[in-house]
Structure formats: structure tokens, C-alpha cells
């Protein structure tokens, strides 16, 4: 017996499920909230959409050392060293415990540790700094809390490469008087 082939209706395509269950088909939040994820293509760098300033938000906690190139805003907790030739901003919610060495810094939050800055250091009105400070230029707003020593450096030449001051050389023979007495 031969079976007769009956064409069937094609099955509708199965919609892909989103990896993010709260997003609709157009990647909009189903509950009206903005999505907390971002898509990065091959030619994009992460965090490149905010003008080159990298941000560690208030819910970030880091134990270890941080190095960066251009600009960084830290609004979270960091325990460790921060080194850079760039510009660092310590946000209002930040709590930093460790050594900071950078080109320029603005402090709005709390820092417990020494700060060494090649150019400018600015302590804003509600900040707290417990530690020594070394900078070429220092601005402390009224209301800022600073417990430690400060040293304002020249900023132009590192202290190690300053040539030694010439010594006064005295001849071993006594000098004759300039007015002919001798």
C-alpha cells in the first residue's frame, strides 16, 4: 500500500529567547527600567561611551592594585595601591585604603593612605584624607578634613635629578688684602 504525501503547513519559526529575560524584542526593558548590560562590538572598547573616563561605581569593591592610563573615577571601595600617569577622581561614596601615586587627583570621598601627585591635588569640602600628601599644587576647600603632613613640590624636576649645589672652594693660601695691606 502506498501512502499519499500530504503537504503540511510550514511550522512558524520559534522565536529566540533572550539571554536577558526582562528585555522585549527590541532590547527594551519590559518593566520600564533601563537594562544594566551593554553590547560591545569588535571595534569598540568597553567603557568607551563616556568620553574616555573609566568608572568604578559605588557597588564595586577591589582588593589589589589598580593601574590606568587616562581618567578614572572611583566611587567604590579600594584596598590597595593606585598608580597612574592620568587623572584620578575619588567620588563621594569612595573609601580608599592604600597608597595613591598619580598625575592629578580630586578627592570628594575618603582616603586612608599617602597621596603623591605630580601636578595638582584638590581636596573638596566633604572629603577626608588621613595620610601624607605630596603635590606640586594643592587646593583645600573649606570643610575638607586633612590629617597628615603636606609637601608642596616644585613639580618641574623630580627631586632625585636636581644637580647638587656647588660647594664654595677656598684656596689653601691666605688671600692678600684688597687694599694693599699685606
Secondary structure as GFF3:
##gff-version 3
##sequence-region A 1 182
A	DSSP	three_ten_helix	48	50	.	.	.	ID=ss1
A	DSSP	beta_strand	53	56	.	.	.	ID=ss2
A	DSSP	beta_strand	61	63	.	.	.	ID=ss3
A	DSSP	beta_strand	66	68	.	.	.	ID=ss4
A	DSSP	beta_strand	71	74	.	.	.	ID=ss5
A	DSSP	beta_strand	77	79	.	.	.	ID=ss6
A	DSSP	beta_strand	82	84	.	.	.	ID=ss7
A	DSSP	beta_strand	87	90	.	.	.	ID=ss8
A	DSSP	beta_strand	95	97	.	.	.	ID=ss9
A	DSSP	beta_strand	100	102	.	.	.	ID=ss10
A	DSSP	beta_strand	104	107	.	.	.	ID=ss11
A	DSSP	beta_strand	110	112	.	.	.	ID=ss12
A	DSSP	beta_strand	115	117	.	.	.	ID=ss13
A	DSSP	beta_strand	120	123	.	.	.	ID=ss14
A	DSSP	beta_strand	128	130	.	.	.	ID=ss15
A	DSSP	beta_strand	133	135	.	.	.	ID=ss16
A	DSSP	beta_strand	137	140	.	.	.	ID=ss17
A	DSSP	beta_strand	145	147	.	.	.	ID=ss18
A	DSSP	beta_strand	150	152	.	.	.	ID=ss19
A	DSSP	three_ten_helix	159	161	.	.	.	ID=ss20
###
